[in-house]
Amino acid sequence: MRFWRGFFCALMLIGTAKQAGAALIINVFESGNNVVATATGSLNLMGLSRGQSTGTPGVIPNIGTLLLGVSGSTNVYIGASGPTSLGPGGFTTVSSFSGILVGVGPSSAGPPLIWTDRSYASGLPINSTAQWNNRTINSLGLTPGQYVYTLPADSLTINVGEIPEPSSIGLMALGSLAILYRLRKRS
């Protein structure tokens, strides 16, 4: 009986793990003949210094820039750490976009900047997209992998390439728990 109680507690933790963090996750993947980027989550901007600029959605991998959402007035935040390159490619503007402008880009001081639409308030949900028509990840000059940016009170992760679906992760966890149960039962 104790096993099943622990088993169901573990399932509940798996189901709520994504909800507990305030991190922003940007997934960049190929969909048919296009490359799609989605940004979901939120950002806690506490501890960052703010400036203002204007931003255009697009990608410039060789200087670590990826901006999604609608062009416009932005806030840029200094104080994050992370990669300064996403690959060897140059500037490519997006074919279509939606949501607020959000992403990362370079600063003259060296560390990456976090970009948000000027209307964004810390902790609010973000749901932005960008699409590059008739492109591949390779033709954009992006290098597949995971890029993690650390903020004083949060994180931003960019996944380029194959992204495991949350349901697949849950199924793997469920299978692992079943194997552990069988091993425990044998002992």
DRENGUNU-103299 format. One line per 2 residues: number of its first residue (from 1); for each residue x, y, z of N, C-alpha, C. Coordinates in Angstrom, 3 decimals, padded with zeros to 6 digits. Example, Ala and Ser with C-alpha at 12.3 -4.5 7.8 and 13.67 -1.06 7.14 Angstrom:
BEGIN
1 = 013.190 -005.690 007.800 012.300 -004.500 007.800 013.200 -003.300 007.800  012.850 -002.250 007.080 013.670 -001.060 007.140 012.900 000.030 007.870
END
This chain:
BEGIN
1 = 000.822 -001.206 000.000 000.000 000.000 000.000 000.860 001.261 000.000  001.971 001.234 000.776 002.843 002.399 000.814 003.448 002.672 -000.554
3 = 003.739 001.589 -001.301 004.309 001.769 -002.636 003.352 002.563 -003.522  002.078 002.185 -003.529 001.113 002.850 -004.410 000.913 004.309 -004.014
5 = 000.946 004.591 -002.723 000.832 005.975 -002.278 002.029 006.778 -002.805  003.227 006.225 -002.693 004.430 006.876 -003.215 004.386 007.010 -004.730
7 = 003.867 005.966 -005.378 003.756 005.962 -006.836 002.863 007.109 -007.304  001.709 007.263 -006.683 000.789 008.325 -007.088 001.327 009.705 -006.709
9 = 002.055 009.818 -005.612 002.694 011.091 -005.263 003.734 011.462 -006.320  004.503 010.466 -006.771 005.510 010.713 -007.807 004.842 011.175 -009.104
11 = 003.717 010.544 -009.464 002.987 010.960 -010.671 002.501 012.400 -010.552  002.016 012.776 -009.383 001.542 014.139 -009.180 002.701 015.128 -009.295
13 = 003.869 014.764 -008.761 005.034 015.633 -008.861 005.468 015.805 -010.310  005.445 014.719 -011.080 005.804 014.792 -012.493 004.836 015.723 -013.219
15 = 003.571 015.619 -012.909 002.564 016.438 -013.577 002.648 017.912 -013.233  003.149 018.241 -012.030 003.201 019.643 -011.625 004.592 020.239 -011.718
17 = 005.601 019.458 -012.050 006.975 019.966 -012.082 007.106 021.136 -013.045  006.515 021.063 -014.208 006.617 022.133 -015.200 005.920 023.401 -014.702
19 = 004.822 023.244 -013.957 004.064 024.386 -013.496 004.770 025.119 -012.362  005.598 024.410 -011.587 006.210 024.999 -010.414 007.231 026.062 -010.771
21 = 007.990 025.901 -011.849 009.020 026.850 -012.221 008.444 028.007 -013.015  009.120 029.140 -012.925 008.688 030.306 -013.680 009.530 030.488 -014.925
23 = 010.336 029.510 -015.258 011.291 029.636 -016.352 010.595 029.829 -017.699  011.298 030.539 -018.580 010.842 030.690 -019.958 011.589 029.665 -020.803
25 = 010.855 028.925 -021.615 011.448 027.925 -022.491 011.111 028.290 -023.930  012.153 028.372 -024.760 011.981 028.631 -026.188 012.403 027.370 -026.930
27 = 011.475 026.770 -027.643 011.753 025.582 -028.448 011.804 025.981 -029.913  012.884 025.595 -030.585 013.071 025.873 -032.008 013.148 024.526 -032.717
29 = 012.236 024.284 -033.670 012.163 022.971 -034.303 011.682 023.100 -035.742  011.973 022.072 -036.538 011.503 022.043 -037.914 010.104 021.453 -037.953
31 = 009.245 022.071 -038.746 007.871 021.612 -038.925 007.571 021.683 -040.420  007.602 020.527 -041.072 007.446 020.514 -042.530 008.637 021.211 -043.164
33 = 008.371 022.190 -044.038 009.440 022.951 -044.702 009.829 024.208 -043.943  009.356 024.366 -042.722 009.565 025.596 -041.973 010.292 025.333 -040.656
35 = 010.808 026.408 -040.075 011.341 026.360 -038.712 010.412 027.192 -037.855  010.008 026.630 -036.725 009.080 027.286 -035.804 009.774 027.443 -034.455
37 = 009.569 028.595 -033.821 010.056 028.819 -032.463 008.872 029.205 -031.599  008.757 028.577 -030.429 007.685 028.899 -029.490 008.301 029.262 -028.154
39 = 007.805 030.310 -027.532 008.250 030.720 -026.196 007.075 030.585 -025.249  007.251 029.783 -024.196 006.196 029.608 -023.201 006.800 029.668 -021.807
41 = 006.013 030.141 -020.882 006.445 030.254 -019.487 006.322 031.692 -019.043  007.216 032.102 -018.159 007.247 033.484 -017.692 008.662 033.797 -017.238
43 = 008.913 035.061 -016.971 010.231 035.490 -016.515 010.108 036.308 -015.239  010.930 035.976 -014.255 011.063 036.788 -013.061 012.262 037.690 -013.317
45 = 012.030 038.975 -013.494 013.065 039.921 -013.897 013.739 040.618 -012.719  013.433 040.185 -011.493 014.043 040.803 -010.304 015.561 040.622 -010.344
47 = 016.276 041.649 -009.963 017.725 041.585 -009.911 018.407 041.978 -011.211  017.636 042.282 -012.258 018.200 042.701 -013.538 018.081 044.217 -013.679
49 = 019.033 044.850 -014.337 018.968 046.285 -014.636 018.285 046.469 -015.978  017.419 047.481 -016.071 016.602 047.663 -017.272 017.046 048.870 -018.096
51 = 017.027 048.678 -019.411 017.220 049.756 -020.374 016.112 049.655 -021.407  016.114 050.513 -022.423 015.071 050.469 -023.443 015.684 050.477 -024.829
53 = 014.978 049.850 -025.764 015.442 049.756 -027.148 014.241 049.458 -028.033  014.496 049.152 -029.292 013.459 048.624 -030.179 013.976 047.307 -030.729
55 = 013.072 046.371 -030.954 013.481 045.048 -031.406 012.705 044.573 -032.607  013.370 043.798 -033.445 012.759 043.177 -034.613 012.914 041.675 -034.479
57 = 011.834 040.904 -034.604 011.973 039.460 -034.474 012.865 038.871 -035.554  013.704 037.966 -035.159 014.611 037.316 -036.088 015.649 036.515 -035.334
59 = 016.625 036.005 -036.070 017.694 035.215 -035.461 019.033 035.662 -036.046  020.024 035.810 -035.172 021.401 036.071 -035.569 022.269 035.138 -034.708
61 = 022.392 033.877 -035.117 023.064 032.894 -034.265 024.495 033.261 -033.871  025.278 033.854 -034.784 026.685 034.087 -034.478 026.921 035.126 -033.388
63 = 025.914 035.916 -033.028 026.049 036.820 -031.886 025.022 036.501 -030.788  024.425 035.312 -030.869 023.543 034.850 -029.802 022.207 035.547 -029.715
65 = 021.631 035.937 -030.850 020.350 036.647 -030.841 019.224 035.758 -031.350  018.135 035.707 -030.587 016.895 035.050 -031.000 015.754 035.846 -030.396
67 = 014.970 036.518 -031.244 013.833 037.319 -030.791 012.561 036.825 -031.462  011.536 036.571 -030.646 010.235 036.112 -031.127 009.199 037.175 -030.811
69 = 008.049 037.090 -031.469 006.943 037.988 -031.169 006.914 039.187 -032.096  006.087 040.155 -031.732 005.803 041.316 -032.566 006.843 042.409 -032.324
71 = 007.326 043.045 -033.425 008.291 044.155 -033.332 007.727 045.278 -032.492  008.632 046.042 -031.896 008.176 047.217 -031.170 009.147 047.670 -030.118
73 = 008.649 048.542 -029.241 009.453 049.072 -028.150 009.705 047.967 -027.137  010.945 047.868 -026.706 011.301 046.780 -025.791 012.065 047.300 -024.587
75 = 012.071 046.475 -023.566 012.984 046.640 -022.448 014.093 045.633 -022.646  015.319 046.031 -022.356 016.449 045.108 -022.379 016.977 045.036 -020.956
77 = 017.283 043.833 -020.518 017.701 043.611 -019.137 019.126 043.086 -019.091  019.929 043.729 -018.260 021.328 043.365 -018.069 021.442 042.614 -016.746
79 = 022.275 041.577 -016.718 022.502 040.842 -015.469 022.343 039.351 -015.628  022.070 038.891 -016.850 021.961 037.455 -017.113 023.332 036.923 -017.517
81 = 023.498 035.619 -017.416 024.706 034.983 -017.933 024.282 033.813 -018.801  025.104 033.477 -019.788 024.777 032.374 -020.675 025.568 032.460 -021.957
83 = 025.223 031.611 -022.918 025.964 031.546 -024.176 025.914 032.860 -024.953  026.970 033.111 -025.712 027.015 034.307 -026.555 026.884 033.959 -028.031
85 = 026.634 032.675 -028.331 026.440 032.244 -029.714 025.449 031.085 -029.747  024.644 031.035 -030.798 023.703 029.929 -031.025 024.070 029.166 -032.298
87 = 025.206 029.503 -032.890 025.640 028.870 -034.128 026.370 029.865 -035.013  026.748 029.460 -036.236 027.556 030.311 -037.114 026.773 031.261 -038.023
89 = 025.452 031.201 -038.036 024.652 031.942 -039.014 024.565 033.431 -038.767  024.170 034.166 -039.815 023.934 035.602 -039.751 022.449 035.904 -039.595
91 = 022.062 037.162 -039.832 020.691 037.609 -039.596 019.699 037.011 -040.587  018.591 036.509 -040.062 017.456 036.070 -040.870 016.189 036.573 -040.185
93 = 015.421 037.390 -040.889 014.169 037.883 -040.333 013.119 036.781 -040.391  012.077 036.904 -039.584 011.035 035.882 -039.536 010.007 036.114 -040.640
95 = 009.299 035.037 -041.005 008.223 035.128 -041.988 006.914 035.527 -041.326  006.679 035.019 -040.110 005.463 035.368 -039.368 005.757 035.245 -037.877
97 = 004.949 035.934 -037.077 005.176 035.951 -035.635 003.889 036.286 -034.914  003.868 036.003 -033.604 002.733 036.367 -032.760 003.207 036.501 -031.318
99 = 002.404 037.170 -030.516 002.719 037.346 -029.101 003.641 038.528 -028.864  004.022 038.709 -027.602 004.901 039.825 -027.253 006.333 039.511 -027.660
101 = 007.119 040.554 -027.912 008.521 040.358 -028.253 009.272 039.870 -027.012  010.043 038.795 -027.180 010.833 038.232 -026.086 012.011 037.479 -026.681
103 = 013.108 037.436 -025.963 014.258 036.670 -026.424 015.548 037.117 -025.790  016.658 036.757 -026.452 017.992 037.096 -025.973 018.779 037.762 -027.081
105 = 019.780 038.545 -026.697 020.642 039.193 -027.663 021.916 039.659 -026.992  022.857 040.149 -027.785 024.156 040.531 -027.238 024.126 041.915 -026.580
107 = 025.137 042.170 -025.775 025.331 043.510 -025.235 026.761 043.928 -025.536  027.012 045.215 -025.566 028.367 045.700 -025.828 029.296 045.354 -024.670
109 = 028.722 045.116 -023.496 029.532 044.783 -022.317 029.913 043.304 -022.286  029.307 042.478 -023.125 029.661 041.059 -023.158 028.538 040.118 -022.790
111 = 028.006 040.173 -021.543 026.952 039.215 -021.172 025.687 039.427 -022.001  024.915 038.366 -022.202 023.689 038.493 -023.005 022.647 039.386 -022.329
113 = 021.816 039.979 -023.166 020.681 040.769 -022.704 019.410 039.942 -022.829  018.484 040.132 -021.926 017.145 039.541 -022.020 016.227 040.638 -022.555
115 = 015.493 040.327 -023.613 014.606 041.295 -024.259 013.154 040.935 -023.963  012.341 041.943 -023.625 010.894 041.749 -023.495 010.190 042.974 -024.075
117 = 008.956 042.784 -024.454 008.114 043.894 -024.866 008.023 044.880 -023.704  007.955 046.153 -024.001 007.916 047.172 -022.946 006.696 047.005 -022.034
119 = 005.623 046.394 -022.532 004.414 046.215 -021.719 004.513 045.015 -020.773  005.556 044.181 -020.908 005.643 042.959 -020.094 005.962 043.290 -018.636
121 = 005.209 042.669 -017.732 005.451 042.783 -016.286 005.979 041.449 -015.772  006.987 041.505 -014.946 007.642 040.320 -014.403 006.631 039.299 -013.878
123 = 006.793 038.046 -014.289 005.956 036.959 -013.802 004.718 036.663 -014.627  004.349 037.543 -015.564 003.172 037.278 -016.397 003.472 036.177 -017.405
125 = 002.453 035.412 -017.816 002.690 034.350 -018.799 003.109 034.911 -020.162  003.979 034.161 -020.822 004.452 034.515 -022.164 004.068 033.382 -023.100
127 = 003.534 033.736 -024.262 003.204 032.760 -025.298 003.447 033.439 -026.644  004.681 033.318 -027.144 005.061 033.983 -028.384 005.583 032.969 -029.389
129 = 005.482 033.301 -030.679 005.969 032.400 -031.725 006.688 033.186 -032.819  007.487 032.454 -033.568 008.108 032.977 -034.786 008.203 031.817 -035.763
131 = 008.090 032.118 -037.052 008.205 031.070 -038.069 009.040 031.586 -039.226  009.972 030.736 -039.676 010.786 031.013 -040.852 010.346 030.038 -041.934
133 = 009.710 030.537 -043.004 009.207 029.681 -044.076 010.343 029.190 -044.974  010.189 027.948 -045.438 011.140 027.330 -046.368 012.581 027.404 -045.859
135 = 012.749 027.112 -044.593 014.063 027.115 -043.950 014.237 025.842 -043.142  015.503 025.524 -042.854 015.839 024.445 -041.916 016.662 025.065 -040.796
137 = 016.827 024.318 -039.727 017.675 024.799 -038.634 019.077 025.071 -039.157  019.570 024.176 -040.020 020.901 024.344 -040.589 020.996 025.594 -041.461
139 = 019.979 025.852 -042.295 020.036 027.024 -043.184 019.939 028.341 -042.409  019.389 028.304 -041.191 019.371 029.497 -040.340 020.716 029.703 -039.643
141 = 021.576 028.679 -039.708 022.875 028.777 -039.053 022.828 028.491 -037.565  021.759 027.834 -037.122 021.643 027.453 -035.712 022.324 026.107 -035.475
143 = 022.979 025.963 -034.351 023.578 024.695 -033.955 022.621 024.006 -032.981  022.136 022.784 -033.308 021.228 022.078 -032.402 021.845 021.889 -031.012
145 = 021.004 021.996 -030.011 021.451 021.814 -028.630 020.587 022.603 -027.678  021.003 022.613 -026.419 020.283 023.348 -025.380 021.161 024.497 -024.898
147 = 020.584 025.687 -024.824 021.290 026.892 -024.401 020.563 027.443 -023.179  021.264 027.547 -022.061 020.637 027.964 -020.805 021.214 029.311 -020.369
149 = 020.315 030.243 -020.082 020.674 031.565 -019.592 020.200 031.661 -018.144  021.088 032.118 -017.276 020.772 032.224 -015.858 020.521 033.683 -015.504
151 = 019.366 033.938 -014.904 019.001 035.254 -014.411 019.108 035.207 -012.894  019.190 036.345 -012.203 019.298 036.299 -010.741 018.166 035.520 -010.061
153 = 016.943 035.589 -010.609 015.806 034.923 -009.965 015.082 033.946 -010.887  015.689 033.569 -012.016 014.981 032.721 -012.975 015.956 032.147 -013.993
155 = 015.408 031.553 -015.062 016.246 031.052 -016.154 015.464 031.117 -017.459  016.208 031.096 -018.548 015.638 031.053 -019.885 016.406 029.960 -020.627
157 = 015.679 029.013 -021.210 016.302 027.900 -021.919 015.849 027.912 -023.370  016.816 027.789 -024.280 016.517 027.666 -025.706 016.901 026.254 -026.129
159 = 015.928 025.493 -026.616 016.154 024.145 -027.147 016.083 024.224 -028.667  017.176 023.894 -029.335 017.210 023.930 -030.798 017.295 022.499 -031.301
161 = 016.333 022.078 -032.113 016.337 020.728 -032.678 015.228 019.884 -032.096  015.491 018.585 -032.000 014.495 017.629 -031.501 014.121 017.942 -030.063
163 = 012.842 018.098 -029.804 012.336 018.411 -028.476 011.476 017.245 -028.009  011.819 016.597 -026.867 010.953 015.525 -026.389 009.603 016.082 -025.934
165 = 008.548 015.407 -026.314 007.215 015.841 -025.916 007.013 015.550 -024.435  006.292 016.437 -023.710 006.056 016.191 -022.289 005.387 014.843 -022.020
167 = 004.506 014.406 -022.924 003.847 013.118 -022.707 004.856 011.977 -022.795  005.860 012.102 -023.666 006.890 011.072 -023.771 007.712 011.001 -022.497
169 = 008.029 012.161 -021.935 008.790 012.190 -020.689 007.989 011.516 -019.582  006.690 011.806 -019.514 005.831 011.180 -018.508 005.774 009.670 -018.662
171 = 005.682 009.201 -019.911 005.657 007.764 -020.152 006.970 007.107 -019.755  008.094 007.774 -020.032 009.386 007.229 -019.612 009.456 007.131 -018.092
173 = 008.977 008.148 -017.405 008.983 008.131 -015.944 008.094 007.012 -015.413  006.936 006.828 -016.034 006.021 005.768 -015.624 006.664 004.392 -015.817
175 = 007.341 004.201 -016.949 008.035 002.940 -017.205 009.143 002.702 -016.202  009.872 003.745 -015.849 010.943 003.614 -014.858 010.389 003.213 -013.502
177 = 009.262 003.810 -013.122 008.638 003.449 -011.841 008.176 001.995 -011.851  007.661 001.530 -012.980 007.213 000.133 -013.073 008.400 -000.820 -012.919
179 = 009.528 -000.479 -013.531 010.727 -001.323 -013.395 011.205 -001.330 -011.950  011.212 -000.170 -011.304 011.618 -000.109 -009.897 010.712 -000.967 -009.027
181 = 009.423 -000.949 -009.319 008.465 -001.757 -008.566 008.784 -003.232 -008.726  009.057 -003.656 -009.969 009.380 -005.076 -010.217 010.658 -005.470 -009.495
183 = 011.660 -004.605 -009.534 012.926 -004.914 -008.846 012.723 -004.984 -007.339  011.913 -004.114 -006.819 011.649 -004.112 -005.370 010.895 -005.361 -004.965
185 = 009.951 -005.775 -005.825 009.142 -006.958 -005.529 010.001 -008.217 -005.514  011.046 -008.303 -006.369 011.938 -009.443 -006.410 012.817 -009.542 -005.161
187 = 013.166 -008.399 -004.568 014.073 -008.417 -003.412 013.430 -008.945 -002.163
END
